[in-house]
């Protein structure tokens, strides 16, 4: 798997509807996981929210989205990040290290509940980044 660079959109509770809309526009395969499925929130109001959704098109487009937990701020117009994801740990950790220079780390790069290494930061120019390094398949 090559490393992907793609937009990651944030919503309060519209990620499912938004991604279904984008699938109707671009086609492709849509996968989604809820907060309940990933045991990502104890708030009963968040169980059906989308923790992660990914649209992959036959033409090679990738779009990701999630609902923002109620305890986190969400400002429309700034509800996007850039996602780097793949399997090449050395490459992705190198990107993480270089992006981290002067950045604000919002989630350290570490093993996530889904088994991958995952981290979040806002670079020195104010751009939010997500880095996901695929774990070893079971």
C-alpha positions as CSV (number, residue, x, y, z in Angstrom):
1,X,0.0,0.0,0.0
2,X,1.3,3.4,-0.9
3,X,1.2,6.4,1.4
4,X,-2.0,8.4,0.8
5,X,-2.4,12.1,1.3
6,X,-6.1,13.2,1.5
7,X,-8.6,15.5,3.0
8,X,-10.3,14.5,6.3
9,X,-13.5,16.3,7.1
10,X,-15.0,16.9,10.5
11,X,-18.7,17.2,11.3
12,X,-20.7,17.4,14.6
13,X,-23.2,14.6,13.6
14,X,-23.6,14.8,9.9
15,X,-20.7,12.6,8.8
16,X,-22.9,9.7,7.7
17,X,-25.2,11.9,5.6
18,X,-22.3,13.8,4.1
19,X,-20.3,10.7,3.1
20,X,-23.4,9.1,1.6
21,X,-23.8,12.4,-0.4
22,X,-20.1,12.3,-1.5
23,X,-20.5,8.7,-2.6
24,X,-23.5,9.7,-4.7
25,X,-21.3,12.3,-6.3
26,X,-18.1,10.4,-6.8
27,X,-19.1,6.8,-6.6
28,X,-16.9,4.2,-5.0
29,X,-16.8,2.1,-1.8
30,X,-17.8,3.7,1.5
31,X,-16.8,2.2,4.8
32,X,-17.7,3.6,8.2
33,X,-17.3,2.8,11.9
34,X,-19.4,4.2,14.8
35,X,-18.2,5.4,18.2
36,X,-20.0,2.4,19.7
37,X,-18.3,-0.1,17.4
38,X,-14.8,1.3,18.3
39,X,-15.7,1.8,22.0
40,X,-14.6,5.4,21.5
41,X,-17.1,7.2,23.7
42,X,-19.1,6.4,26.9
43,X,-21.6,9.2,26.0
44,X,-24.9,7.5,25.0
45,X,-25.6,10.4,22.7
46,X,-22.5,9.6,20.6
47,X,-22.8,5.9,20.1
48,X,-24.3,6.2,16.5
49,X,-21.9,9.0,15.5
50,X,-19.2,8.2,12.9
51,X,-15.7,7.7,14.4
52,X,-14.2,7.1,11.0
53,X,-15.5,6.9,7.4
54,X,-13.6,6.5,4.2
55,X,-14.7,6.8,0.6
56,X,-12.4,5.2,-2.1
57,X,-13.2,5.7,-5.7
58,X,-12.2,3.6,-8.7
59,X,-10.4,6.7,-10.0
60,X,-8.1,6.8,-7.0
61,X,-9.8,9.5,-5.0
62,X,-9.9,9.2,-1.2
63,X,-12.0,11.2,1.2
64,X,-12.3,10.6,4.9
65,X,-14.6,12.1,7.6
66,X,-15.7,11.7,11.2
67,X,-18.1,13.2,13.7
68,X,-16.4,15.4,16.3
69,X,-17.1,14.3,19.9
70,X,-19.3,16.6,21.8
71,X,-16.4,17.5,24.2
72,X,-14.3,18.9,21.3
73,X,-14.7,22.2,19.6
74,X,-15.9,22.3,16.0
75,X,-15.9,25.5,14.0
76,X,-17.6,25.3,10.6
77,X,-15.2,26.4,7.9
78,X,-12.2,25.0,9.8
79,X,-13.5,21.4,10.1
80,X,-10.8,19.8,8.0
81,X,-7.4,18.1,8.3
82,X,-4.9,16.6,6.0
83,X,-4.5,12.8,6.5
84,X,-1.3,10.8,5.8
85,X,-1.9,7.1,5.9
86,X,-0.1,4.0,4.8
87,X,2.1,1.0,5.8
88,X,5.6,2.4,5.5
89,X,6.4,3.1,9.1
90,X,9.8,4.7,8.4
91,X,8.4,7.0,5.8
92,X,5.4,8.1,7.8
93,X,7.3,8.5,11.1
94,X,9.8,10.7,9.1
95,X,6.9,12.8,7.9
96,X,5.5,13.0,11.5
97,X,8.9,14.0,12.9
98,X,9.4,16.8,10.3
99,X,5.8,18.0,10.6
100,X,6.2,18.1,14.4
101,X,8.9,20.8,14.2
102,X,7.3,23.9,15.7
103,X,3.9,22.1,15.8
104,X,1.3,21.7,18.5
105,X,0.8,17.9,19.2
106,X,-2.8,17.3,19.8
107,X,-2.6,13.5,20.0
108,X,0.9,11.9,20.3
109,X,1.8,9.3,17.7
110,X,1.1,6.0,19.5
111,X,-0.8,2.8,19.2
112,X,-4.6,3.5,18.8
113,X,-7.5,1.3,19.8
114,X,-7.8,0.0,16.2
115,X,-4.2,-1.3,16.3
116,X,-2.5,1.2,14.1
117,X,-0.1,4.0,15.2
118,X,-2.0,7.3,15.1
119,X,-1.2,10.9,15.9
120,X,-2.6,14.4,15.4
121,X,-0.8,17.7,15.3
122,X,-1.3,21.3,14.1
123,X,1.8,22.4,12.2
124,X,3.6,25.7,12.6
125,X,1.4,27.2,9.8
126,X,-1.8,26.2,11.5
127,X,-2.6,23.2,9.3
128,X,-4.1,20.2,11.2
129,X,-2.6,16.8,10.3
130,X,-3.6,13.2,11.0
131,X,-1.0,10.4,10.6
132,X,-2.0,6.8,10.6
133,X,0.5,3.9,10.2
134,X,-1.1,0.6,9.5
135,X,-0.5,-2.0,12.2
136,X,0.7,-5.5,11.5
137,X,-2.2,-7.6,10.3
138,X,-3.4,-10.2,12.8
